[in-house]
Amino acid sequence: FALPALPPGPGFDAAALRAQPRPVLVNVFASWCVPCVEEAEALLALSTHLPVWGIAYKDPDAAATDFVRRTGDPYARLVADRDGLAAIDWGVSGVPESFLVAPGGRIVWHKAGGLTAADVERLARGQG
């Protein structure tokens, strides 16, 4: 997959994700998603331990960037999945969903639904 970047940071594609030397949490979210607002604090906490990359799902660019500005920005990289096709490739059934991707691109942990404080603690300890 290759998706357009949302400002202010760089975007990413499958090759960039596979090339990472440490695990990355990929979070799929939308501005219209209530559980996405509820997990924002957990994502911010996790971003101090682990790179978090975001995919804005079926969201206008302005709405996605405003959402990130309002809720706090945990994302080292942020892209737009405007038509939802990348989410289909990831197997996303709804938002939010998060995937822990190991170096090389293998998904080693997945959560459908919002992240909790317990998830953050487990992932920060490397137990995803």
Phi and psi in radians as a Rosetta constraint file:
Dihedral C 1 N 2 CA 2 C 2 CIRCULARHARMONIC -2.519 0.35
Dihedral N 2 CA 2 C 2 N 3 CIRCULARHARMONIC 2.087 0.35
Dihedral C 2 N 3 CA 3 C 3 CIRCULARHARMONIC -2.131 0.35
Dihedral N 3 CA 3 C 3 N 4 CIRCULARHARMONIC 2.656 0.35
Dihedral C 3 N 4 CA 4 C 4 CIRCULARHARMONIC -1.241 0.35
Dihedral N 4 CA 4 C 4 N 5 CIRCULARHARMONIC 2.514 0.35
Dihedral C 4 N 5 CA 5 C 5 CIRCULARHARMONIC -1.279 0.35
Dihedral N 5 CA 5 C 5 N 6 CIRCULARHARMONIC 2.591 0.35
Dihedral C 5 N 6 CA 6 C 6 CIRCULARHARMONIC -1.888 0.35
Dihedral N 6 CA 6 C 6 N 7 CIRCULARHARMONIC 2.408 0.35
Dihedral C 6 N 7 CA 7 C 7 CIRCULARHARMONIC -1.160 0.35
Dihedral N 7 CA 7 C 7 N 8 CIRCULARHARMONIC 2.706 0.35
Dihedral C 7 N 8 CA 8 C 8 CIRCULARHARMONIC -1.679 0.35
Dihedral N 8 CA 8 C 8 N 9 CIRCULARHARMONIC -0.127 0.35
Dihedral C 8 N 9 CA 9 C 9 CIRCULARHARMONIC -1.724 0.35
Dihedral N 9 CA 9 C 9 N 10 CIRCULARHARMONIC -3.096 0.35
Dihedral C 9 N 10 CA 10 C 10 CIRCULARHARMONIC -1.335 0.35
Dihedral N 10 CA 10 C 10 N 11 CIRCULARHARMONIC 2.767 0.35
Dihedral C 10 N 11 CA 11 C 11 CIRCULARHARMONIC -1.548 0.35
Dihedral N 11 CA 11 C 11 N 12 CIRCULARHARMONIC -2.843 0.35
Dihedral C 11 N 12 CA 12 C 12 CIRCULARHARMONIC -2.766 0.35
Dihedral N 12 CA 12 C 12 N 13 CIRCULARHARMONIC 2.835 0.35
Dihedral C 12 N 13 CA 13 C 13 CIRCULARHARMONIC -2.384 0.35
Dihedral N 13 CA 13 C 13 N 14 CIRCULARHARMONIC -3.099 0.35
Dihedral C 13 N 14 CA 14 C 14 CIRCULARHARMONIC -1.054 0.35
Dihedral N 14 CA 14 C 14 N 15 CIRCULARHARMONIC -0.685 0.35
Dihedral C 14 N 15 CA 15 C 15 CIRCULARHARMONIC -1.129 0.35
Dihedral N 15 CA 15 C 15 N 16 CIRCULARHARMONIC -0.729 0.35
Dihedral C 15 N 16 CA 16 C 16 CIRCULARHARMONIC -1.111 0.35
Dihedral N 16 CA 16 C 16 N 17 CIRCULARHARMONIC -0.677 0.35
Dihedral C 16 N 17 CA 17 C 17 CIRCULARHARMONIC -1.163 0.35
Dihedral N 17 CA 17 C 17 N 18 CIRCULARHARMONIC -0.778 0.35
Dihedral C 17 N 18 CA 18 C 18 CIRCULARHARMONIC -1.120 0.35
Dihedral N 18 CA 18 C 18 N 19 CIRCULARHARMONIC -0.506 0.35
Dihedral C 18 N 19 CA 19 C 19 CIRCULARHARMONIC -1.429 0.35
Dihedral N 19 CA 19 C 19 N 20 CIRCULARHARMONIC -0.109 0.35
Dihedral C 19 N 20 CA 20 C 20 CIRCULARHARMONIC -1.177 0.35
Dihedral N 20 CA 20 C 20 N 21 CIRCULARHARMONIC 2.404 0.35
Dihedral C 20 N 21 CA 21 C 21 CIRCULARHARMONIC -1.414 0.35
Dihedral N 21 CA 21 C 21 N 22 CIRCULARHARMONIC -0.174 0.35
Dihedral C 21 N 22 CA 22 C 22 CIRCULARHARMONIC -2.420 0.35
Dihedral N 22 CA 22 C 22 N 23 CIRCULARHARMONIC 2.887 0.35
Dihedral C 22 N 23 CA 23 C 23 CIRCULARHARMONIC -1.043 0.35
Dihedral N 23 CA 23 C 23 N 24 CIRCULARHARMONIC 2.625 0.35
Dihedral C 23 N 24 CA 24 C 24 CIRCULARHARMONIC -2.269 0.35
Dihedral N 24 CA 24 C 24 N 25 CIRCULARHARMONIC 2.387 0.35
Dihedral C 24 N 25 CA 25 C 25 CIRCULARHARMONIC -1.626 0.35
Dihedral N 25 CA 25 C 25 N 26 CIRCULARHARMONIC 2.115 0.35
Dihedral C 25 N 26 CA 26 C 26 CIRCULARHARMONIC -1.755 0.35
Dihedral N 26 CA 26 C 26 N 27 CIRCULARHARMONIC 2.131 0.35
Dihedral C 26 N 27 CA 27 C 27 CIRCULARHARMONIC -1.998 0.35
Dihedral N 27 CA 27 C 27 N 28 CIRCULARHARMONIC 2.174 0.35
Dihedral C 27 N 28 CA 28 C 28 CIRCULARHARMONIC -1.770 0.35
Dihedral N 28 CA 28 C 28 N 29 CIRCULARHARMONIC 2.173 0.35
Dihedral C 28 N 29 CA 29 C 29 CIRCULARHARMONIC -2.489 0.35
Dihedral N 29 CA 29 C 29 N 30 CIRCULARHARMONIC 3.008 0.35
Dihedral C 29 N 30 CA 30 C 30 CIRCULARHARMONIC -2.592 0.35
Dihedral N 30 CA 30 C 30 N 31 CIRCULARHARMONIC 2.616 0.35
Dihedral C 30 N 31 CA 31 C 31 CIRCULARHARMONIC -1.159 0.35
Dihedral N 31 CA 31 C 31 N 32 CIRCULARHARMONIC -0.458 0.35
Dihedral C 31 N 32 CA 32 C 32 CIRCULARHARMONIC -1.557 0.35
Dihedral N 32 CA 32 C 32 N 33 CIRCULARHARMONIC 0.095 0.35
Dihedral C 32 N 33 CA 33 C 33 CIRCULARHARMONIC -1.693 0.35
Dihedral N 33 CA 33 C 33 N 34 CIRCULARHARMONIC 1.983 0.35
Dihedral C 33 N 34 CA 34 C 34 CIRCULARHARMONIC -1.097 0.35
Dihedral N 34 CA 34 C 34 N 35 CIRCULARHARMONIC -0.805 0.35
Dihedral C 34 N 35 CA 35 C 35 CIRCULARHARMONIC -1.069 0.35
Dihedral N 35 CA 35 C 35 N 36 CIRCULARHARMONIC -0.440 0.35
Dihedral C 35 N 36 CA 36 C 36 CIRCULARHARMONIC -1.160 0.35
Dihedral N 36 CA 36 C 36 N 37 CIRCULARHARMONIC -0.665 0.35
Dihedral C 36 N 37 CA 37 C 37 CIRCULARHARMONIC -1.125 0.35
Dihedral N 37 CA 37 C 37 N 38 CIRCULARHARMONIC -0.749 0.35
Dihedral C 37 N 38 CA 38 C 38 CIRCULARHARMONIC -1.146 0.35
Dihedral N 38 CA 38 C 38 N 39 CIRCULARHARMONIC -0.513 0.35
Dihedral C 38 N 39 CA 39 C 39 CIRCULARHARMONIC -1.558 0.35
Dihedral N 39 CA 39 C 39 N 40 CIRCULARHARMONIC -0.064 0.35
Dihedral C 39 N 40 CA 40 C 40 CIRCULARHARMONIC -0.992 0.35
Dihedral N 40 CA 40 C 40 N 41 CIRCULARHARMONIC -0.748 0.35
Dihedral C 40 N 41 CA 41 C 41 CIRCULARHARMONIC -1.108 0.35
Dihedral N 41 CA 41 C 41 N 42 CIRCULARHARMONIC -0.716 0.35
Dihedral C 41 N 42 CA 42 C 42 CIRCULARHARMONIC -1.125 0.35
Dihedral N 42 CA 42 C 42 N 43 CIRCULARHARMONIC -0.701 0.35
Dihedral C 42 N 43 CA 43 C 43 CIRCULARHARMONIC -1.127 0.35
Dihedral N 43 CA 43 C 43 N 44 CIRCULARHARMONIC -0.713 0.35
Dihedral C 43 N 44 CA 44 C 44 CIRCULARHARMONIC -1.063 0.35
Dihedral N 44 CA 44 C 44 N 45 CIRCULARHARMONIC -0.767 0.35
Dihedral C 44 N 45 CA 45 C 45 CIRCULARHARMONIC -1.103 0.35
Dihedral N 45 CA 45 C 45 N 46 CIRCULARHARMONIC -0.759 0.35
Dihedral C 45 N 46 CA 46 C 46 CIRCULARHARMONIC -1.153 0.35
Dihedral N 46 CA 46 C 46 N 47 CIRCULARHARMONIC -0.578 0.35
Dihedral C 46 N 47 CA 47 C 47 CIRCULARHARMONIC -1.142 0.35
Dihedral N 47 CA 47 C 47 N 48 CIRCULARHARMONIC -0.232 0.35
Dihedral C 47 N 48 CA 48 C 48 CIRCULARHARMONIC -1.424 0.35
Dihedral N 48 CA 48 C 48 N 49 CIRCULARHARMONIC -0.208 0.35
Dihedral C 48 N 49 CA 49 C 49 CIRCULARHARMONIC -1.977 0.35
Dihedral N 49 CA 49 C 49 N 50 CIRCULARHARMONIC -0.439 0.35
Dihedral C 49 N 50 CA 50 C 50 CIRCULARHARMONIC -2.597 0.35
Dihedral N 50 CA 50 C 50 N 51 CIRCULARHARMONIC 2.420 0.35
Dihedral C 50 N 51 CA 51 C 51 CIRCULARHARMONIC -1.097 0.35
Dihedral N 51 CA 51 C 51 N 52 CIRCULARHARMONIC 2.340 0.35
Dihedral C 51 N 52 CA 52 C 52 CIRCULARHARMONIC -2.056 0.35
Dihedral N 52 CA 52 C 52 N 53 CIRCULARHARMONIC 2.157 0.35
Dihedral C 52 N 53 CA 53 C 53 CIRCULARHARMONIC -1.991 0.35
Dihedral N 53 CA 53 C 53 N 54 CIRCULARHARMONIC 2.407 0.35
Dihedral C 53 N 54 CA 54 C 54 CIRCULARHARMONIC -1.946 0.35
Dihedral N 54 CA 54 C 54 N 55 CIRCULARHARMONIC 2.544 0.35
Dihedral C 54 N 55 CA 55 C 55 CIRCULARHARMONIC -2.128 0.35
Dihedral N 55 CA 55 C 55 N 56 CIRCULARHARMONIC 1.996 0.35
Dihedral C 55 N 56 CA 56 C 56 CIRCULARHARMONIC -1.426 0.35
Dihedral N 56 CA 56 C 56 N 57 CIRCULARHARMONIC 2.074 0.35
Dihedral C 56 N 57 CA 57 C 57 CIRCULARHARMONIC -1.679 0.35
Dihedral N 57 CA 57 C 57 N 58 CIRCULARHARMONIC 2.080 0.35
Dihedral C 57 N 58 CA 58 C 58 CIRCULARHARMONIC 0.832 0.35
Dihedral N 58 CA 58 C 58 N 59 CIRCULARHARMONIC 0.837 0.35
Dihedral C 58 N 59 CA 59 C 59 CIRCULARHARMONIC -2.217 0.35
Dihedral N 59 CA 59 C 59 N 60 CIRCULARHARMONIC 2.409 0.35
Dihedral C 59 N 60 CA 60 C 60 CIRCULARHARMONIC -1.040 0.35
Dihedral N 60 CA 60 C 60 N 61 CIRCULARHARMONIC 2.515 0.35
Dihedral C 60 N 61 CA 61 C 61 CIRCULARHARMONIC -0.935 0.35
Dihedral N 61 CA 61 C 61 N 62 CIRCULARHARMONIC -0.795 0.35
Dihedral C 61 N 62 CA 62 C 62 CIRCULARHARMONIC -1.103 0.35
Dihedral N 62 CA 62 C 62 N 63 CIRCULARHARMONIC -0.679 0.35
Dihedral C 62 N 63 CA 63 C 63 CIRCULARHARMONIC -1.159 0.35
Dihedral N 63 CA 63 C 63 N 64 CIRCULARHARMONIC -0.718 0.35
Dihedral C 63 N 64 CA 64 C 64 CIRCULARHARMONIC -1.144 0.35
Dihedral N 64 CA 64 C 64 N 65 CIRCULARHARMONIC -0.808 0.35
Dihedral C 64 N 65 CA 65 C 65 CIRCULARHARMONIC -1.201 0.35
Dihedral N 65 CA 65 C 65 N 66 CIRCULARHARMONIC -0.596 0.35
Dihedral C 65 N 66 CA 66 C 66 CIRCULARHARMONIC -1.158 0.35
Dihedral N 66 CA 66 C 66 N 67 CIRCULARHARMONIC -0.714 0.35
Dihedral C 66 N 67 CA 67 C 67 CIRCULARHARMONIC -1.013 0.35
Dihedral N 67 CA 67 C 67 N 68 CIRCULARHARMONIC -0.818 0.35
Dihedral C 67 N 68 CA 68 C 68 CIRCULARHARMONIC -1.111 0.35
Dihedral N 68 CA 68 C 68 N 69 CIRCULARHARMONIC -0.704 0.35
Dihedral C 68 N 69 CA 69 C 69 CIRCULARHARMONIC -1.114 0.35
Dihedral N 69 CA 69 C 69 N 70 CIRCULARHARMONIC -0.739 0.35
Dihedral C 69 N 70 CA 70 C 70 CIRCULARHARMONIC -1.261 0.35
Dihedral N 70 CA 70 C 70 N 71 CIRCULARHARMONIC -0.647 0.35
Dihedral C 70 N 71 CA 71 C 71 CIRCULARHARMONIC -1.691 0.35
Dihedral N 71 CA 71 C 71 N 72 CIRCULARHARMONIC -0.105 0.35
Dihedral C 71 N 72 CA 72 C 72 CIRCULARHARMONIC 1.773 0.35
Dihedral N 72 CA 72 C 72 N 73 CIRCULARHARMONIC 2.575 0.35
Dihedral C 72 N 73 CA 73 C 73 CIRCULARHARMONIC -1.944 0.35
Dihedral N 73 CA 73 C 73 N 74 CIRCULARHARMONIC 1.708 0.35
Dihedral C 73 N 74 CA 74 C 74 CIRCULARHARMONIC -1.507 0.35
Dihedral N 74 CA 74 C 74 N 75 CIRCULARHARMONIC -0.104 0.35
Dihedral C 74 N 75 CA 75 C 75 CIRCULARHARMONIC -1.533 0.35
Dihedral N 75 CA 75 C 75 N 76 CIRCULARHARMONIC 2.111 0.35
Dihedral C 75 N 76 CA 76 C 76 CIRCULARHARMONIC -1.274 0.35
Dihedral N 76 CA 76 C 76 N 77 CIRCULARHARMONIC -0.521 0.35
Dihedral C 76 N 77 CA 77 C 77 CIRCULARHARMONIC -2.460 0.35
Dihedral N 77 CA 77 C 77 N 78 CIRCULARHARMONIC 2.538 0.35
Dihedral C 77 N 78 CA 78 C 78 CIRCULARHARMONIC -2.497 0.35
Dihedral N 78 CA 78 C 78 N 79 CIRCULARHARMONIC 2.279 0.35
Dihedral C 78 N 79 CA 79 C 79 CIRCULARHARMONIC -2.278 0.35
Dihedral N 79 CA 79 C 79 N 80 CIRCULARHARMONIC 2.854 0.35
Dihedral C 79 N 80 CA 80 C 80 CIRCULARHARMONIC -1.905 0.35
Dihedral N 80 CA 80 C 80 N 81 CIRCULARHARMONIC 2.175 0.35
Dihedral C 80 N 81 CA 81 C 81 CIRCULARHARMONIC -1.838 0.35
Dihedral N 81 CA 81 C 81 N 82 CIRCULARHARMONIC 1.318 0.35
Dihedral C 81 N 82 CA 82 C 82 CIRCULARHARMONIC -1.092 0.35
Dihedral N 82 CA 82 C 82 N 83 CIRCULARHARMONIC -0.639 0.35
Dihedral C 82 N 83 CA 83 C 83 CIRCULARHARMONIC -1.756 0.35
Dihedral N 83 CA 83 C 83 N 84 CIRCULARHARMONIC -0.057 0.35
Dihedral C 83 N 84 CA 84 C 84 CIRCULARHARMONIC 1.391 0.35
Dihedral N 84 CA 84 C 84 N 85 CIRCULARHARMONIC 0.078 0.35
Dihedral C 84 N 85 CA 85 C 85 CIRCULARHARMONIC -1.224 0.35
Dihedral N 85 CA 85 C 85 N 86 CIRCULARHARMONIC -0.636 0.35
Dihedral C 85 N 86 CA 86 C 86 CIRCULARHARMONIC -1.137 0.35
Dihedral N 86 CA 86 C 86 N 87 CIRCULARHARMONIC -0.664 0.35
Dihedral C 86 N 87 CA 87 C 87 CIRCULARHARMONIC -1.073 0.35
Dihedral N 87 CA 87 C 87 N 88 CIRCULARHARMONIC -0.648 0.35
Dihedral C 87 N 88 CA 88 C 88 CIRCULARHARMONIC -1.083 0.35
Dihedral N 88 CA 88 C 88 N 89 CIRCULARHARMONIC -0.775 0.35
Dihedral C 88 N 89 CA 89 C 89 CIRCULARHARMONIC -1.049 0.35
Dihedral N 89 CA 89 C 89 N 90 CIRCULARHARMONIC -0.612 0.35
Dihedral C 89 N 90 CA 90 C 90 CIRCULARHARMONIC -1.341 0.35
Dihedral N 90 CA 90 C 90 N 91 CIRCULARHARMONIC -0.267 0.35
Dihedral C 90 N 91 CA 91 C 91 CIRCULARHARMONIC 1.484 0.35
Dihedral N 91 CA 91 C 91 N 92 CIRCULARHARMONIC 0.382 0.35
Dihedral C 91 N 92 CA 92 C 92 CIRCULARHARMONIC -1.193 0.35
Dihedral N 92 CA 92 C 92 N 93 CIRCULARHARMONIC 2.302 0.35
Dihedral C 92 N 93 CA 93 C 93 CIRCULARHARMONIC -1.843 0.35
Dihedral N 93 CA 93 C 93 N 94 CIRCULARHARMONIC -0.217 0.35
Dihedral C 93 N 94 CA 94 C 94 CIRCULARHARMONIC 3.110 0.35
Dihedral N 94 CA 94 C 94 N 95 CIRCULARHARMONIC 3.020 0.35
Dihedral C 94 N 95 CA 95 C 95 CIRCULARHARMONIC -2.002 0.35
Dihedral N 95 CA 95 C 95 N 96 CIRCULARHARMONIC 2.587 0.35
Dihedral C 95 N 96 CA 96 C 96 CIRCULARHARMONIC -1.416 0.35
Dihedral N 96 CA 96 C 96 N 97 CIRCULARHARMONIC 2.715 0.35
Dihedral C 96 N 97 CA 97 C 97 CIRCULARHARMONIC -2.452 0.35
Dihedral N 97 CA 97 C 97 N 98 CIRCULARHARMONIC 2.539 0.35
Dihedral C 97 N 98 CA 98 C 98 CIRCULARHARMONIC -2.291 0.35
Dihedral N 98 CA 98 C 98 N 99 CIRCULARHARMONIC 2.541 0.35
Dihedral C 98 N 99 CA 99 C 99 CIRCULARHARMONIC -2.314 0.35
Dihedral N 99 CA 99 C 99 N 100 CIRCULARHARMONIC 2.233 0.35
Dihedral C 99 N 100 CA 100 C 100 CIRCULARHARMONIC -1.609 0.35
Dihedral N 100 CA 100 C 100 N 101 CIRCULARHARMONIC 2.082 0.35
Dihedral C 100 N 101 CA 101 C 101 CIRCULARHARMONIC -1.923 0.35
Dihedral N 101 CA 101 C 101 N 102 CIRCULARHARMONIC 2.099 0.35
Dihedral C 101 N 102 CA 102 C 102 CIRCULARHARMONIC -1.362 0.35
Dihedral N 102 CA 102 C 102 N 103 CIRCULARHARMONIC 2.826 0.35
Dihedral C 102 N 103 CA 103 C 103 CIRCULARHARMONIC -0.914 0.35
Dihedral N 103 CA 103 C 103 N 104 CIRCULARHARMONIC 2.398 0.35
Dihedral C 103 N 104 CA 104 C 104 CIRCULARHARMONIC 1.687 0.35
Dihedral N 104 CA 104 C 104 N 105 CIRCULARHARMONIC -0.260 0.35
Dihedral C 104 N 105 CA 105 C 105 CIRCULARHARMONIC 1.731 0.35
Dihedral N 105 CA 105 C 105 N 106 CIRCULARHARMONIC 0.099 0.35
Dihedral C 105 N 106 CA 106 C 106 CIRCULARHARMONIC -1.410 0.35
Dihedral N 106 CA 106 C 106 N 107 CIRCULARHARMONIC 2.290 0.35
Dihedral C 106 N 107 CA 107 C 107 CIRCULARHARMONIC -1.365 0.35
Dihedral N 107 CA 107 C 107 N 108 CIRCULARHARMONIC 2.110 0.35
Dihedral C 107 N 108 CA 108 C 108 CIRCULARHARMONIC -1.937 0.35
Dihedral N 108 CA 108 C 108 N 109 CIRCULARHARMONIC -0.150 0.35
Dihedral C 108 N 109 CA 109 C 109 CIRCULARHARMONIC -2.767 0.35
Dihedral N 109 CA 109 C 109 N 110 CIRCULARHARMONIC 2.539 0.35
Dihedral C 109 N 110 CA 110 C 110 CIRCULARHARMONIC -2.539 0.35
Dihedral N 110 CA 110 C 110 N 111 CIRCULARHARMONIC 2.462 0.35
Dihedral C 110 N 111 CA 111 C 111 CIRCULARHARMONIC -2.404 0.35
Dihedral N 111 CA 111 C 111 N 112 CIRCULARHARMONIC 2.168 0.35
Dihedral C 111 N 112 CA 112 C 112 CIRCULARHARMONIC -1.590 0.35
Dihedral N 112 CA 112 C 112 N 113 CIRCULARHARMONIC 2.194 0.35
Dihedral C 112 N 113 CA 113 C 113 CIRCULARHARMONIC 1.863 0.35
Dihedral N 113 CA 113 C 113 N 114 CIRCULARHARMONIC 3.030 0.35
Dihedral C 113 N 114 CA 114 C 114 CIRCULARHARMONIC -1.230 0.35
Dihedral N 114 CA 114 C 114 N 115 CIRCULARHARMONIC 2.544 0.35
Dihedral C 114 N 115 CA 115 C 115 CIRCULARHARMONIC -1.250 0.35
Dihedral N 115 CA 115 C 115 N 116 CIRCULARHARMONIC 2.555 0.35
Dihedral C 115 N 116 CA 116 C 116 CIRCULARHARMONIC -1.970 0.35
Dihedral N 116 CA 116 C 116 N 117 CIRCULARHARMONIC 2.997 0.35
Dihedral C 116 N 117 CA 117 C 117 CIRCULARHARMONIC -1.041 0.35
Dihedral N 117 CA 117 C 117 N 118 CIRCULARHARMONIC -0.650 0.35
Dihedral C 117 N 118 CA 118 C 118 CIRCULARHARMONIC -1.135 0.35
Dihedral N 118 CA 118 C 118 N 119 CIRCULARHARMONIC -0.682 0.35
Dihedral C 118 N 119 CA 119 C 119 CIRCULARHARMONIC -1.073 0.35
Dihedral N 119 CA 119 C 119 N 120 CIRCULARHARMONIC -0.782 0.35
Dihedral C 119 N 120 CA 120 C 120 CIRCULARHARMONIC -1.042 0.35
Dihedral N 120 CA 120 C 120 N 121 CIRCULARHARMONIC -0.798 0.35
Dihedral C 120 N 121 CA 121 C 121 CIRCULARHARMONIC -1.066 0.35
Dihedral N 121 CA 121 C 121 N 122 CIRCULARHARMONIC -0.795 0.35
Dihedral C 121 N 122 CA 122 C 122 CIRCULARHARMONIC -1.126 0.35
Dihedral N 122 CA 122 C 122 N 123 CIRCULARHARMONIC -0.796 0.35
Dihedral C 122 N 123 CA 123 C 123 CIRCULARHARMONIC -1.186 0.35
Dihedral N 123 CA 123 C 123 N 124 CIRCULARHARMONIC -0.663 0.35
Dihedral C 123 N 124 CA 124 C 124 CIRCULARHARMONIC -1.122 0.35
Dihedral N 124 CA 124 C 124 N 125 CIRCULARHARMONIC -0.533 0.35
Dihedral C 124 N 125 CA 125 C 125 CIRCULARHARMONIC -1.455 0.35
Dihedral N 125 CA 125 C 125 N 126 CIRCULARHARMONIC -0.008 0.35
Dihedral C 125 N 126 CA 126 C 126 CIRCULARHARMONIC 1.396 0.35
Dihedral N 126 CA 126 C 126 N 127 CIRCULARHARMONIC 0.434 0.35
Dihedral C 126 N 127 CA 127 C 127 CIRCULARHARMONIC -1.939 0.35
Dihedral N 127 CA 127 C 127 N 128 CIRCULARHARMONIC 0.645 0.35
